[in-house]
Each structure stands twice: as structure tokens, then as C-alpha cells.
Amino acid sequence: MKNRKRGFSLVELLIVLAVIAALIATITPVALNAIQKAKATKVGQNLKTLASAFENYVYVSGEVPSNLEDIGRDIDDTLYTVFFDYSSTSGDYTVVVKTSEQANSGIMADLITNAVSGDYTTTGFTELTSTGSLDGAATYYYLFNFTNY
């Protein structure tokens, strides 16, 4: 009888490695897209949450918040800031929520129609005071209007 060593041949190992490489090549783009979508969703949700918090504060208290801490806690003021303009005669507010956080602009446009890539000139607007300041120029802003009678 021949004494044969047990194990896998080189060809069998190469086939297994080729299958694993094909699986990794297929899964990687899907995983990267999911990560980009999650990041864009987080940024968009943060913009809308800050906008909603500002609006709710004005409706409930009848006055504008004096700083970011009035509308929410643990807001990273190096990534987010809020500007507003108010007309005392009509009660109209124009609010701009800005962020310097990075996200995929195509996904952001699909998720939030009013979130615009780039910066918005807020000359004449009042900024909610905070302890920090936005790192660099804004990458996205969310502009909205509302009226408080």
C-alpha cells in the first residue's frame, strides 16, 4: 500500500482563494456605499434636528434662543452652527443651519431636498453663541423659513 499524505492540493487551495477574493470584491462596494449612506443620513438628520429644535424653542418660549445649548445638549459647535434673521413686523424667521461635516452630496440631495452643498452667506444674520466655532467653511447648509405670530 502506498502511504499517501492527507491534505489539500495546491490547485484546491488556489480555487478556494479565488472564490474568497471574488466574494470580497463583490461585498466591498456594497459595504462602502452603506457606510456613505449612513454618514449622509446622520449629517442630514442632525441638520433637520437642529432646525426643528430652533423652531420649537421659538414657538414654545416666544423668544429666540441665546445659544446652542438652549436648543439642545451636547451639540458639537465645531461641526454645527445656527444663524437666523427675524422680522419683528411680520414675525418671519429665516434660519440657516450649517455644518462642516463631510458627507456624500448625491446621497444628501436624495435624503433632504433643502440641504444644499456649499456655504451660505449669512451677512446680517445673528449666530447663536457657542463656546467653539465652525471648523472651516460649511460643507452643507439647511435653509428654512417659518412665521411665529
N, C-alpha and C positions, 0 to 999 in steps of 0.2 A: 504494500500500500504506500501511496505517496503521502507524505506529510505536508499538507498544504496550509499556509498561513491564512488565518481568517482576517478579514478587513475589507476596506473599500479600495477599489482600484482608482488610479489617477483620473481616469475618464469619468467615473461616477462622481468623484469629488468636484471636478470641473463643471459637470452638469448641475449639481446642487448649487454651486457658487453662482452660476449663470442665472438660475431661477431666482435666487435671493437678490441678485443685482437687478433683475427685471422688476421684482416686487418693490424694491426701494425706489427705483426710478419712476414707478407709477404712483407711489404713495407720497413722495416728497412734494410735488407741486400742489397736491390736494391739501396737505398739511400746511404749507406756506400760505396758501390762499385763505385757509380757515384762520390762521393767525392774523393776517392782514385785515380780514373782515371783523374779527373780534376787537382789534385795536381801533378801527374806524368806528365801530359801534360804541365803544367806550367813550371816545372823544365826542362823538355826536350826542350821546346821552348826557354827558357832562355839560355840554353847551345848552341843551334844552332844559336840563335840571336847574342850572343857574338862572336861565331866563324865566322859568316858571317860578322859582323862589323869589326873584326880584318882583315879579308881577303880584304874587300872593302877598308879599310883605306890604306893598303899596295899598292893595285892596283892604287888607286886614287892619293895618295901623293908620292908614290915611296920610302917611308921610313916606319920604324916600329913606332907604337905609343909609346909614352914615358910613358903613364899612362892609367888607365882605363877610365878616363874622356875624353880622346881623341877618344875613340870608342863608347862612349855612356854616357848619363847623368843619374843620379840617380841610378847607379849600386851599389847594396849593397855589398861592398867589404868584409863584414864579412861572406857572403854566396857564393860569386863567385870570382874567380881569373883566370888569363890567363898567361900561360907560353909559351915561344916559343924558337925555336932553328933555326938558319939561317946559310945556307952555302953560302958564298959570291961567291964562284966559280961557283956553279950551279944555284943559285937563289932559291934553295929549302927551304921551310919553313916547320917545324913540329910544330904544335900548339896543346897545351893541355888546354882545358877549364875545370876547376874544380869547384865543388860545395860541400858544406857541408849540403845542404838542403836535407831533408828526402823525399823519395817517394817510392812507391811500385816497387820493382825491376822487377817483372814479367811484369807489365804494361809498365815500361820504356823500357824493351827489345823489346816489341811489337811496341812501338811508334818510337823509334830511335835505329836503329841497331848498330850504333857506340858508343852509350852511354854505358859505362861499369861501373858496380858496383864495388866500391873499390877505392883505391888511385893509382896514377901513379907516379913512381919515376921520378922526374924532375931534377935530378942532371945534371949540365951542361947547363940547360935551363935558360933563362932570364925571370924574372917575371915582368909583368907590374906593376909599382909602384902605390900604392894607400895609402890612409890615414889609412886604417884598415888592418886587416889580417884575413885570413880564420879561422873561429871558429872551432877548432878541425881538425881532418883528413877529407879528402874529402870522400864523400859517393858515388859520381859519377864523372866520367870524360869523356870528349868527345875529341878524338884524331883525327886530320886530317892533311893532307899534301897538299901543293899547291906550284906552281912554279911561280915566278914573274921574267920575263926576262928583 
